[in-house]
Amino acid sequence: MREGLQGPAPEERPHPTGRRNGQGIRIDPETEAEPDTRRTVLSALVKNEPGVLAKISGLVSRRQFNIESLTVGTTTNPETSRVTVVIEESEPGIRQVETQLAKLVNVISVRELGDDAVGRELVVLKVHGDEPDKVHAVTEMYGGTTLHAGRDTITIEITGDEQTVDDAVDAYQQFGVRELARTGQTALARGGEWTTYAEEERYERMQTQPETNDD
Amino acid sequence: MSEGQPPQRAADEAEPEPAAADRTDEESRSPVTTGAESVVRALERAGVEQLFGVQGGAIMPVYDALYDADLRHVTMAHEQGAAHAADAFGIVSGEPGVCLATSGPGATNLVTGIADASMDSDPMIALTGQVPSEMVGSDAFQETDTTGVTAPVTKENYFADSADSIGDTVGEAFALAGAGRQGPTLVDLPKDITTGPTETEPDEGRTPDTYNPPEAADESAVEEAAGVLARADKPVILAGGGVIKGEASAELYEFATEYGIPVVTTMPAIGAFPEDHDLALEMAGMHGTGYANMAITHCDVLFAVGTRFDDRLTGGVETFAPEAQVIHADIDAAEISKNIHADHPLLGDAGTVIEQVGEALAEERAADMAATGERFAEWREQCRGWKEDYPMDYVAPDDAPLKPQFVVEAVDEATADDTVVTTGVGQHQMWACQYWTYTQPRTWVSSHGLGTMGYGLPAAIGARVAADAVASKKQRADGEAVDDDQSVVCFDGDGSFLMTLQELAVAVRENLDITVFVLNNEGIGMVRQWQDGFFEGRRMASEYPWMPDFATLAEAFGARGFRMEGYDEVEETIEEALAYDGPSIVDAQIDPDENVYPMVPSGGANGQFVLAEEQL
């Protein structure tokens, strides 16, 4: 006959005083337990292959990352594309998006861009054509372009940072916005800074050995 | 490990095994003429000698090419069985297991096994047939978007688009499965591509140039981590599955014993450190030992190697090692601070990083005599005390019904140390963890992350094939007969066994020497345990009022069947079942009300493990 599991019951055991927060970070009981979220831009250089966008979007959706926008387009190198992801996450969340993206086999390089990154997005919107002069004035004010002016509707393009585009769309509301199409943000690092490290390496390579580059 | 190379078992390192291409005379082989032949040639070049699969329409060209190949194909009863067998093959041999299936239902039947391998980072490659390219997207007969379906559960997957490149794609998939953080890869093979003409011989499989897993950790990070360990008073090593995957058990042993640091393992790391060693605290987590969970809860430095901090290990993250600074070594940067924040991340291969930290600690020790192993003596004494306070035990009256823990211990006693244990998922799996003493890596084969019921029997088939393959390789390398008849036993539950028992037909057909112990409690015991504990004993759909007679069923399949009810039958039955040279099933009638303890209720604190239902 054996005796079964022995030992002090849960409440009779010593208890540690520390704890961690929901992100598994060891915390001082006096300090804030949960980190704030912040909005940031990640730029990923990826192989320009079929299915790469599906892999990236599938990754972010199944891991429930809070994605604000995701844009993609080819770069100077036809074999690569740049994916720009705007996310709003806590610091650990941002690092997770970055490292999870980086481990995809099709991803060459990923980097978080700083606050000073040059970012732009574009909106095409269609308003009622009752007051063409006023519409034109708003378009001028936001440096936009009139793409089409018909008897009933006027279609305008505005490009700018997110805030400018938001403001412009607000301004057009007075004419009645029938419909609009808006892209997500696309961005590059500011000035001489490289957006991703892989591009710097390639650029250097092309400068030193232009003849061997068959792109 | 070196980039692009599947990991080798430590035993093979002294004398590298020649590649398959060297063994057979490559010159004498006829050149490839079709995509399918190129696929098979790529497998041969990768050193594959056995595969697990099921025939079907879209994969037929590949099977046709296998007709002339010198590869052992184990025809499974169901594709899920093929995936689990390939998975287990990878765990036991260290080299990616290969499974094949046709398009549509064949491919989708693989998905559970692929997902299982993905959760446990097991090296595996799946090859699936696909409808001809021009019919893709037309909802053709037996069409499924296989790369779409499997993208979330594969490390990488490929849609083969030309007969000329198909062999290289398979080679890359194979190399990738075994490199860095291991995992399953898949190549979808449209029928027109496999039947298409090509004369291109596949190259040696290489990982893509964008895949560069870290080898050694950053030196300054290593020094910092070593400093933290040297200043610790209550350090614990938490070994994860990465220790086994990275063939780092020897380094772990050397490190832990050199500095006298207690070792806790995760479930996938069972066998990474000998459980009969004084420093071994065994498995932590939901059904881990009380002493492992006490050590985790009260340690001040946790040196975690190759673990992803699964919730079954951590319990509620708020209370996981709450006082500890965490040093986390992993080959996958995405695991760092994913679930538990790493104060000191070390990116690299498990064995290399352990050695690096060991060397840095040796320097620390030279500089500061206080940082010797003696320093942790008090802490070791504390851990030993917890072992005495919370011993693993169970109540076992002398009469029936049998206690499952007793059966596990009896089989352990009757078998050699290197016996491979596979399990299904449920209570029996936990008893097999808790009451078997594992002393060697790659002897514990189970479904950890996904928790796939039905894993045990097909895994035993894969494990048997792998054990034989490893022995035969060793024999070829050493040039002499190896007296190594490693046993494979499977512990299964009746509910788990019912899910894949058709694979018994395969075990009989291939005459595989495996012994299955069905711990039969006539129901899904783990669910029943939770219902009793958390759902007021409302046993909805967890009791099976009628069960087949597994002993007779085994005989119907052509296997040997045994039934075991009383303690007086145990020893003799086990002996007879193990002695049978072929598959045998022991239907062990166990106490249907036996529960698994200790237990940390889901999301609870590890230090608050309960020892009995009344503590819930």
Interface residues (C-beta under 8 A of the other chain):
Chain A: M1 R2 E3 G4 L5 Q6 G7 P8 A9 P10 R13 P14 H15 P16 T17 G18 R19 R20 N21 G22 Q23 G24 I25 R26 K47 P50 G51 A54 K55 G58 R62 P92 R95 Q96 T99 Q100 A102 K103 V105 N106 V107 I108
Chain B: T147 G148 A151 P152 K155 E156 F159 L176 P208 T210 Y211 G290 M294 T297 H298 F309 T314 V317 E318 T319 F320 P322 E323 A324 Q325 V326 D332 A333 A334 I336 S337 K338 N339 I340 H341 D343 D389 Y390 P391 M392 D393 Y394 V395 A396 P397 D398 Y597 P598 G607 Q608 F609 V610 L611 A612 Q615
